[in-house]
Amino acid sequence: MLFNSINYLLFFPVVFACYWIAPSKLKRPLLLLASYLFYMSWLPAYGLLILGMTIVNFVFGKIISANATLRKPVFVLAIVFNLGTLCFYKYTNFLLENLALAVPYFAHLKSSGDLAVNIILPLGISFFAFEFIHYVSDVYKGDKPIKKFVDFALFASFFPSQIAGPIKRYQDFMAQLCVPAVLSSDKVYSGARLILQGLFKKAALADNLAILANAGFQHTSSLGTADAWVAVAAFTLQIYFDFSGYTDMGRGSALMLGYSLPDNFNLPYIAVSLTDFWKRWHISLSTWLRDYLYIPLGGGRCSQARKSFNLLATMLLGGLWHGAAWHFVMWGGFHGLGLTINHAYDGLASRSKILTAFNTSIFGRAFFTTTTLLAVAVGWVFFRADTVGQALSVLHHMVVFQSSSDVVALLDESSAPMALGFYSVYALFAWLEKSNSSRVPAFELVSKCLSRPLVKVSCYMVSFVLALAFCPKSSEPFIYFQF
């Protein structure tokens, strides 16, 4: 049940209506039931997986909190259990395939059919496994565990963030559960706006850009230089609109039910460095990696060599978290190396008045924003490619001139440029609304007009129609659903 599917657009209004009609005692169980129905719509058997992991981690949390003697061994067991479950489902196939390539014995088993293991990856396991690790880690550090199983199960399975995040912190989620549920028109309007904004990003922008990106990455042997740049630029925009569109729809759904989920994006493509980029991109993952991997490894409070190792190790594992393939590891390593260079430069700049002045100048910020975006786009080549070889082929065509322009020709038929134009106007309006609109009298008048319920509903309907109008014939699944 994709967020941009007819099934979800029918499912969510029913959940919304039942949730707010139901008495207070039944709201959480009803939301829990809806979350399991949503998850089991993909593959019913995996409802048992998330239920089993929920029960085990709930018990782990209770024991860690209550028993000083068993506290540490149970915490270690909890980490092993969650990582072991994640690794089994996500990396077993990858491990066996690489063993078959490296070890003759396993190659023989594979050729004879004795090594045929095909484990289906449960949707969202990377996300809820990280939420479970966060939970037992924070309880081990002294935070109070969740008392009621229904509350813990809802934290683990909450359907607006279930499949592709954002990765929730249980303290924030529980703080909202403690507040009585009250239907708020402001939250409903804001949530509906986020859902439609996300739908437009996904259907009108990401799916149209995917046509250009796919055309380039699926035919790398005949790729021209202009084709390669267009394909990479298209995917750079596609993955942002795809993932932020999913996040918007999830946050909007949660908000209409009275819950706030963390925002995962803060204009990542205006970042002035890779460090800045990771403060703006997939924020819930980057903060998780910082708190539960980078800092435990030693963080930045150590020698430069050790700090570089910590950064590289964190990003390599972050790349592997995204997918069981070497091109994801390369993507993580690329960012790890970039962050290492970034930190080394920052240390040098802090001791140089000339570099400090350049960094803070308009020209300096423009230079670093451009080079950072270029570095991020190069990284996306490894992320999007099916293999490391395919990624290197695309990069080769980007720098070695060839005249073919098959992908460029698709721009004439694509709805992406016009959809980007509409979105740019909307984004400018949203930015002005978020900033101080009183500085622009004309805009203040328009803003007051748009705040009226009837006008809001009309604008939402127009947004929905535009999303359908720009939507291509074939729809792509959300990119982060595969992780």
FIVO-159064 format. One line per 4 residues: number of its first residue (from 1); their letters; for each residue x, y, z of C-alpha. Coordinates in nm, 3 decimals, always signed. Layout:
N
NUM = A = X:Y:Z ~ ...
# end
This chain:
483
1 = MLFN = +0.000:+0.000:+0.000 ~ +0.201:+0.295:-0.131 ~ +0.130:+0.644:+0.003 ~ +0.064:+0.759:-0.354
5 = SINY = -0.172:+0.469:-0.434 ~ -0.550:+0.464:-0.458 ~ -0.552:+0.203:-0.180 ~ -0.386:+0.443:+0.065
9 = LLFF = -0.603:+0.735:-0.041 ~ -0.901:+0.514:+0.053 ~ -0.739:+0.357:+0.361 ~ -0.630:+0.678:+0.534
13 = PVVF = -0.967:+0.864:+0.536 ~ -1.128:+0.555:+0.694 ~ -0.857:+0.540:+0.962 ~ -0.884:+0.916:+1.019
17 = ACYW = -1.263:+0.904:+1.063 ~ -1.263:+0.594:+1.286 ~ -0.978:+0.730:+1.501 ~ -1.148:+1.060:+1.581
21 = IAPS = -1.492:+0.901:+1.628 ~ -1.361:+0.629:+1.861 ~ -1.362:+0.687:+2.238 ~ -1.027:+0.775:+2.399
25 = KLKR = -0.970:+0.421:+2.534 ~ -0.992:+0.272:+2.186 ~ -0.786:+0.529:+1.993 ~ -0.444:+0.368:+2.049
29 = PLLL = -0.557:+0.007:+1.992 ~ -0.738:+0.119:+1.677 ~ -0.427:+0.299:+1.550 ~ -0.218:-0.008:+1.632
33 = LASY = -0.460:-0.229:+1.436 ~ -0.446:+0.011:+1.140 ~ -0.065:+0.007:+1.152 ~ -0.053:-0.372:+1.139
37 = LFYM = -0.308:-0.385:+0.858 ~ -0.096:-0.135:+0.666 ~ +0.222:-0.341:+0.718 ~ +0.056:-0.674:+0.643
41 = SWLP = -0.087:-0.538:+0.318 ~ +0.262:-0.599:+0.173 ~ +0.314:-0.954:+0.302 ~ +0.093:-1.083:+0.587
45 = AYGL = +0.358:-1.320:+0.727 ~ +0.591:-1.034:+0.815 ~ +0.333:-0.898:+1.057 ~ +0.455:-1.180:+1.281
49 = LILG = +0.815:-1.058:+1.241 ~ +0.750:-0.704:+1.361 ~ +0.524:-0.839:+1.638 ~ +0.793:-1.083:+1.753
53 = MTIV = +1.064:-0.816:+1.752 ~ +0.830:-0.583:+1.941 ~ +0.759:-0.840:+2.215 ~ +1.126:-0.931:+2.257
57 = NFVF = +1.244:-0.568:+2.276 ~ +0.966:-0.475:+2.516 ~ +1.084:-0.753:+2.750 ~ +1.448:-0.649:+2.702
61 = GKII = +1.362:-0.293:+2.803 ~ +1.182:-0.409:+3.117 ~ +1.472:-0.632:+3.228 ~ +1.740:-0.368:+3.154
65 = SANA = +1.550:-0.112:+3.359 ~ +1.456:-0.335:+3.654 ~ +1.750:-0.574:+3.707 ~ +2.093:-0.423:+3.782
69 = TLRK = +2.266:-0.763:+3.763 ~ +2.128:-0.858:+3.421 ~ +2.130:-0.503:+3.286 ~ +2.452:-0.519:+3.082
73 = PVFV = +2.431:-0.876:+2.947 ~ +2.067:-0.826:+2.845 ~ +2.157:-0.499:+2.673 ~ +2.432:-0.676:+2.476
77 = LAIV = +2.186:-0.956:+2.394 ~ +1.932:-0.698:+2.274 ~ +2.186:-0.536:+2.040 ~ +2.293:-0.876:+1.906
81 = FNLG = +1.929:-0.979:+1.858 ~ +1.831:-0.665:+1.665 ~ +2.146:-0.648:+1.454 ~ +2.132:-1.024:+1.398
85 = TLCF = +1.773:-1.009:+1.276 ~ +1.852:-0.714:+1.049 ~ +2.165:-0.882:+0.910 ~ +1.991:-1.215:+0.852
89 = YKYT = +1.713:-1.068:+0.642 ~ +1.915:-0.797:+0.470 ~ +2.264:-0.939:+0.420 ~ +2.244:-1.321:+0.401
93 = NFLL = +2.193:-1.323:+0.023 ~ +2.470:-1.065:-0.020 ~ +2.712:-1.266:+0.196 ~ +2.643:-1.595:+0.017
97 = ENLA = +2.680:-1.436:-0.327 ~ +3.018:-1.288:-0.234 ~ +3.134:-1.614:-0.076 ~ +3.048:-1.789:-0.403
101 = LAVP = +3.265:-1.538:-0.589 ~ +3.560:-1.561:-0.350 ~ +3.564:-1.923:-0.227 ~ +3.565:-2.218:-0.475
105 = YFAH = +3.375:-2.443:-0.231 ~ +3.082:-2.200:-0.214 ~ +3.103:-2.143:-0.590 ~ +3.059:-2.519:-0.636
109 = LKSS = +2.761:-2.521:-0.399 ~ +2.602:-2.235:-0.590 ~ +2.652:-2.399:-0.930 ~ +2.501:-2.723:-0.799
113 = GDLA = +2.201:-2.540:-0.654 ~ +2.282:-2.626:-0.291 ~ +2.343:-2.259:-0.205 ~ +2.009:-2.132:-0.332
117 = VNII = +1.885:-1.905:-0.053 ~ +1.644:-1.627:-0.144 ~ +1.532:-1.435:+0.163 ~ +1.268:-1.169:+0.098
121 = LPLG = +1.363:-0.841:+0.265 ~ +1.084:-0.725:+0.500 ~ +0.983:-0.367:+0.425 ~ +1.101:-0.115:+0.682
125 = ISFF = +1.318:-0.355:+0.882 ~ +1.618:-0.120:+0.860 ~ +1.411:+0.156:+1.017 ~ +1.234:-0.026:+1.297
129 = AFEF = +1.550:-0.224:+1.385 ~ +1.728:+0.109:+1.439 ~ +1.434:+0.232:+1.650 ~ +1.458:-0.080:+1.868
133 = IHYV = +1.835:-0.032:+1.910 ~ +1.777:+0.332:+2.005 ~ +1.514:+0.224:+2.259 ~ +1.719:-0.040:+2.443
137 = SDVY = +2.030:+0.185:+2.429 ~ +1.853:+0.479:+2.590 ~ +1.690:+0.258:+2.853 ~ +2.035:+0.116:+2.928
141 = KGDK = +2.163:+0.474:+2.972 ~ +1.895:+0.535:+3.235 ~ +1.585:+0.657:+3.053 ~ +1.254:+0.512:+3.168
145 = PIKK = +1.112:+0.228:+2.957 ~ +0.764:+0.239:+2.805 ~ +0.524:+0.084:+3.057 ~ +0.235:-0.035:+2.839
149 = FVDF = +0.285:-0.288:+2.563 ~ +0.021:-0.124:+2.340 ~ +0.213:+0.205:+2.357 ~ +0.543:+0.033:+2.275
153 = ALFA = +0.386:-0.164:+1.989 ~ +0.240:+0.158:+1.848 ~ +0.580:+0.330:+1.870 ~ +0.736:+0.041:+1.677
157 = SFFP = +0.469:+0.005:+1.408 ~ +0.318:+0.355:+1.365 ~ +0.220:+0.337:+0.998 ~ +0.303:+0.696:+0.885
161 = SQIA = +0.672:+0.630:+0.963 ~ +0.675:+0.251:+0.944 ~ +0.831:+0.175:+0.605 ~ +1.088:+0.450:+0.542
165 = GPIK = +1.106:+0.662:+0.854 ~ +1.171:+0.915:+0.979 ~ +1.345:+0.721:+1.257 ~ +1.155:+0.821:+1.571
169 = RYQD = +1.290:+0.879:+1.923 ~ +1.065:+0.702:+2.171 ~ +1.085:+0.985:+2.425 ~ +0.932:+1.229:+2.174
173 = FMAQ = +0.665:+0.980:+2.069 ~ +0.568:+0.896:+2.428 ~ +0.546:+1.263:+2.521 ~ +0.275:+1.296:+2.256
177 = LCVP = +0.094:+0.984:+2.377 ~ +0.069:+1.139:+2.723 ~ -0.130:+1.434:+2.585 ~ -0.505:+1.372:+2.537
181 = AVLS = -0.597:+1.344:+2.169 ~ -0.787:+1.653:+2.054 ~ -0.901:+1.711:+1.697 ~ -0.740:+2.033:+1.574
185 = SDKV = -0.847:+2.204:+1.253 ~ -0.502:+2.364:+1.221 ~ -0.334:+2.022:+1.236 ~ -0.583:+1.876:+0.989
189 = YSGA = -0.524:+2.158:+0.739 ~ -0.146:+2.146:+0.787 ~ -0.146:+1.768:+0.755 ~ -0.357:+1.775:+0.439
193 = RLIL = -0.123:+2.035:+0.292 ~ +0.180:+1.815:+0.365 ~ +0.010:+1.510:+0.210 ~ -0.075:+1.699:-0.110
197 = QGLF = +0.270:+1.859:-0.118 ~ +0.426:+1.514:-0.087 ~ +0.193:+1.370:-0.350 ~ +0.292:+1.645:-0.594
201 = KKAA = +0.662:+1.591:-0.522 ~ +0.628:+1.219:-0.584 ~ +0.377:+1.195:-0.870 ~ +0.452:+1.511:-1.065
205 = LADN = +0.824:+1.556:-0.999 ~ +1.003:+1.239:-0.884 ~ +0.826:+1.001:-1.122 ~ +0.883:+1.229:-1.423
209 = LAIL = +1.248:+1.279:-1.330 ~ +1.280:+0.900:-1.292 ~ +1.210:+0.859:-1.665 ~ +1.517:+1.071:-1.746
213 = ANAG = +1.737:+0.908:-1.480 ~ +1.636:+0.554:-1.579 ~ +1.701:+0.623:-1.947 ~ +2.056:+0.722:-1.863
217 = FQHT = +2.146:+0.456:-1.609 ~ +1.991:+0.170:-1.806 ~ +2.191:+0.245:-2.123 ~ +2.533:+0.345:-1.997
221 = SSLG = +2.721:+0.196:-2.294 ~ +2.563:+0.443:-2.541 ~ +2.553:+0.740:-2.305 ~ +2.667:+1.078:-2.434
225 = TADA = +2.830:+1.338:-2.210 ~ +2.522:+1.560:-2.205 ~ +2.306:+1.250:-2.144 ~ +2.517:+1.152:-1.844
229 = WVAV = +2.490:+1.496:-1.686 ~ +2.114:+1.515:-1.747 ~ +2.062:+1.164:-1.601 ~ +2.268:+1.244:-1.290
233 = AAFT = +2.098:+1.582:-1.243 ~ +1.759:+1.413:-1.286 ~ +1.836:+1.151:-1.023 ~ +1.977:+1.414:-0.786
237 = LQIY = +1.641:+1.589:-0.798 ~ +1.441:+1.265:-0.816 ~ +1.574:+1.118:-0.493 ~ +1.512:+1.443:-0.306
241 = FDFS = +1.155:+1.482:-0.427 ~ +1.087:+1.109:-0.389 ~ +1.215:+1.078:-0.032 ~ +1.102:+1.419:+0.093
245 = GYTD = +0.766:+1.356:-0.075 ~ +0.730:+1.030:+0.118 ~ +0.830:+1.210:+0.439 ~ +0.579:+1.489:+0.375
249 = MGRG = +0.297:+1.238:+0.321 ~ +0.395:+1.044:+0.634 ~ +0.427:+1.358:+0.847 ~ +0.099:+1.489:+0.709
253 = SALM = -0.083:+1.163:+0.786 ~ +0.058:+1.162:+1.139 ~ -0.032:+1.528:+1.193 ~ -0.394:+1.469:+1.093
257 = LGYS = -0.402:+1.199:+1.362 ~ -0.256:+1.441:+1.617 ~ +0.109:+1.328:+1.608 ~ +0.419:+1.520:+1.503
261 = LPDN = +0.703:+1.336:+1.329 ~ +1.048:+1.491:+1.287 ~ +1.124:+1.663:+0.959 ~ +1.390:+1.474:+0.766
265 = FNLP = +1.501:+1.753:+0.534 ~ +1.612:+2.114:+0.557 ~ +1.704:+2.236:+0.207 ~ +1.995:+1.989:+0.170
269 = YIAV = +2.104:+2.111:-0.173 ~ +2.201:+2.456:-0.044 ~ +2.453:+2.300:+0.198 ~ +2.798:+2.464:+0.200
273 = SLTD = +2.983:+2.142:+0.290 ~ +2.922:+1.770:+0.323 ~ +2.907:+1.819:+0.701 ~ +2.632:+2.075:+0.644
277 = FWKR = +2.463:+1.842:+0.394 ~ +2.432:+1.563:+0.652 ~ +2.275:+1.810:+0.894 ~ +2.007:+1.873:+0.631
281 = WHIS = +1.961:+1.535:+0.455 ~ +1.783:+1.236:+0.615 ~ +1.825:+1.409:+0.949 ~ +1.678:+1.126:+1.158
285 = LSTW = +1.933:+0.879:+1.016 ~ +2.233:+1.111:+1.038 ~ +2.157:+1.194:+1.403 ~ +2.107:+0.822:+1.477
289 = LRDY = +2.444:+0.737:+1.320 ~ +2.603:+1.019:+1.519 ~ +2.450:+0.919:+1.854 ~ +2.470:+0.539:+1.832
293 = LYIP = +2.774:+0.478:+1.611 ~ +3.004:+0.778:+1.561 ~ +3.010:+0.896:+1.924 ~ +3.047:+0.542:+2.072
297 = LGGG = +3.344:+0.492:+1.835 ~ +3.507:+0.799:+1.988 ~ +3.347:+1.079:+1.788 ~ +3.561:+1.386:+1.730
301 = RCSQ = +3.723:+1.402:+2.074 ~ +4.035:+1.216:+1.970 ~ +4.330:+1.243:+1.733 ~ +4.274:+1.353:+1.375
305 = ARKS = +4.362:+1.004:+1.249 ~ +4.113:+0.838:+1.485 ~ +3.848:+1.098:+1.401 ~ +3.897:+1.025:+1.031
309 = FNLL = +3.862:+0.653:+1.099 ~ +3.542:+0.711:+1.298 ~ +3.392:+0.919:+1.017 ~ +3.488:+0.669:+0.748
313 = ATML = +3.364:+0.367:+0.948 ~ +3.034:+0.540:+1.028 ~ +2.965:+0.632:+0.667 ~ +3.073:+0.292:+0.530
317 = LGGL = +2.827:+0.125:+0.766 ~ +2.569:+0.391:+0.680 ~ +2.613:+0.303:+0.314 ~ +2.576:-0.068:+0.389
321 = WHGA = +2.262:+0.010:+0.592 ~ +2.107:+0.148:+0.273 ~ +2.154:-0.174:+0.082 ~ +2.341:-0.503:+0.061
325 = AWHF = +2.553:-0.413:-0.240 ~ +2.904:-0.282:-0.300 ~ +2.786:+0.031:-0.478 ~ +2.611:+0.141:-0.156
329 = VMWG = +2.933:+0.075:+0.037 ~ +3.117:+0.287:-0.221 ~ +2.860:+0.565:-0.177 ~ +2.910:+0.556:+0.200
333 = GFHG = +3.288:+0.547:+0.161 ~ +3.275:+0.842:-0.080 ~ +3.086:+1.050:+0.177 ~ +3.311:+0.928:+0.459
337 = LGLT = +3.620:+1.039:+0.265 ~ +3.452:+1.369:+0.180 ~ +3.363:+1.433:+0.546 ~ +3.722:+1.353:+0.648
341 = INHA = +3.856:+1.610:+0.399 ~ +3.585:+1.853:+0.512 ~ +3.688:+1.828:+0.878 ~ +4.057:+1.858:+0.791
345 = YDGL = +3.985:+2.175:+0.591 ~ +3.776:+2.320:+0.876 ~ +4.069:+2.267:+1.112 ~ +4.302:+2.442:+0.869
349 = ASRS = +4.056:+2.728:+0.807 ~ +4.013:+2.790:+1.180 ~ +4.383:+2.882:+1.195 ~ +4.383:+3.101:+0.883
353 = KILT = +4.227:+3.447:+0.868 ~ +4.236:+3.442:+0.487 ~ +4.043:+3.113:+0.463 ~ +3.797:+3.227:+0.731
357 = AFNT = +3.727:+3.548:+0.538 ~ +3.683:+3.351:+0.214 ~ +3.447:+3.099:+0.379 ~ +3.216:+3.372:+0.508
361 = SIFG = +3.216:+3.582:+0.189 ~ +2.933:+3.566:-0.065 ~ +3.171:+3.430:-0.327 ~ +3.302:+3.169:-0.083
365 = RAFF = +2.953:+3.048:+0.011 ~ +2.853:+3.029:-0.357 ~ +3.171:+2.835:-0.436 ~ +3.125:+2.585:-0.153
369 = TTTT = +2.752:+2.541:-0.222 ~ +2.829:+2.461:-0.586 ~ +3.116:+2.222:-0.511 ~ +2.914:+2.049:-0.237
373 = LLAV = +2.618:+1.995:-0.470 ~ +2.855:+1.859:-0.735 ~ +3.012:+1.620:-0.482 ~ +2.668:+1.504:-0.365
377 = AVGW = +2.561:+1.446:-0.727 ~ +2.874:+1.238:-0.793 ~ +2.791:+1.035:-0.483 ~ +2.438:+0.976:-0.611
381 = VFFR = +2.589:+0.804:-0.917 ~ +2.709:+0.518:-0.692 ~ +2.375:+0.519:-0.506 ~ +2.162:+0.494:-0.822
385 = ADTV = +2.377:+0.249:-1.017 ~ +2.308:-0.124:-1.004 ~ +2.679:-0.206:-0.981 ~ +3.007:-0.029:-0.914
389 = GQAL = +3.101:-0.088:-1.278 ~ +2.786:+0.086:-1.399 ~ +2.860:+0.382:-1.170 ~ +3.214:+0.413:-1.303
393 = SVLH = +3.080:+0.397:-1.659 ~ +2.843:+0.690:-1.594 ~ +3.123:+0.892:-1.432 ~ +3.346:+0.813:-1.730
397 = HMVV = +3.085:+0.945:-1.973 ~ +3.045:+1.260:-1.761 ~ +3.410:+1.359:-1.813 ~ +3.499:+1.202:-2.150
401 = FQSS = +3.308:+1.378:-2.427 ~ +3.070:+1.179:-2.646 ~ +2.806:+1.332:-2.872 ~ +2.501:+1.108:-2.819
405 = SDVV = +2.201:+1.293:-2.673 ~ +1.920:+1.036:-2.641 ~ +1.840:+1.131:-2.280 ~ +1.855:+1.504:-2.355
409 = ALLD = +1.596:+1.448:-2.630 ~ +1.355:+1.312:-2.368 ~ +1.347:+1.655:-2.203 ~ +1.123:+1.780:-2.485
413 = ESSA = +0.861:+1.518:-2.397 ~ +0.901:+1.536:-2.018 ~ +0.656:+1.710:-1.786 ~ +0.934:+1.754:-1.529
417 = PMAL = +1.045:+2.107:-1.634 ~ +0.690:+2.247:-1.617 ~ +0.619:+2.066:-1.289 ~ +0.944:+2.208:-1.148
421 = GFYS = +0.824:+2.553:-1.250 ~ +0.496:+2.512:-1.060 ~ +0.678:+2.372:-0.758 ~ +0.930:+2.659:-0.760
425 = VYAL = +0.647:+2.913:-0.737 ~ +0.487:+2.713:-0.455 ~ +0.821:+2.675:-0.272 ~ +0.885:+3.050:-0.295
429 = FAWL = +0.539:+3.119:-0.155 ~ +0.591:+2.866:+0.126 ~ +0.929:+3.023:+0.209 ~ +0.776:+3.370:+0.226
433 = EKSN = +0.497:+3.235:+0.447 ~ +0.751:+3.071:+0.678 ~ +0.956:+3.391:+0.698 ~ +0.816:+3.723:+0.811
437 = SSRV = +0.534:+3.798:+0.568 ~ +0.470:+4.137:+0.731 ~ +0.778:+4.266:+0.546 ~ +0.586:+4.224:+0.219
441 = PAFE = +0.247:+4.401:+0.252 ~ +0.107:+4.257:-0.070 ~ +0.201:+3.906:+0.036 ~ +0.049:+3.961:+0.381
445 = LVSK = -0.285:+4.036:+0.214 ~ -0.263:+3.721:-0.001 ~ -0.161:+3.517:+0.304 ~ -0.469:+3.630:+0.497
449 = CLSR = -0.689:+3.539:+0.202 ~ -0.534:+3.193:+0.174 ~ -0.582:+3.128:+0.546 ~ -0.960:+3.106:+0.501
453 = PLVK = -1.088:+2.744:+0.515 ~ -1.279:+2.755:+0.185 ~ -0.980:+2.901:+0.000 ~ -0.751:+2.641:+0.162
457 = VSCY = -0.971:+2.353:+0.051 ~ -0.991:+2.497:-0.302 ~ -0.610:+2.526:-0.319 ~ -0.574:+2.168:-0.195
461 = MVSF = -0.809:+2.044:-0.466 ~ -0.613:+2.235:-0.732 ~ -0.289:+2.082:-0.599 ~ -0.440:+1.733:-0.621
465 = VLAL = -0.557:+1.793:-0.979 ~ -0.213:+1.928:-1.077 ~ -0.044:+1.621:-0.927 ~ -0.270:+1.396:-1.135
469 = AFCP = -0.221:+1.610:-1.447 ~ +0.158:+1.590:-1.434 ~ +0.170:+1.226:-1.322 ~ +0.334:+1.001:-1.586
473 = KSSE = +0.164:+0.684:-1.710 ~ +0.384:+0.456:-1.499 ~ +0.448:+0.514:-1.129 ~ +0.774:+0.431:-0.952
477 = PFIY = +0.783:+0.284:-0.598 ~ +0.936:+0.508:-0.334 ~ +1.316:+0.469:-0.352 ~ +1.365:+0.426:+0.022
481 = FQF = +1.109:+0.144:+0.042 ~ +1.385:-0.095:-0.070 ~ +1.588:-0.022:+0.244
# end
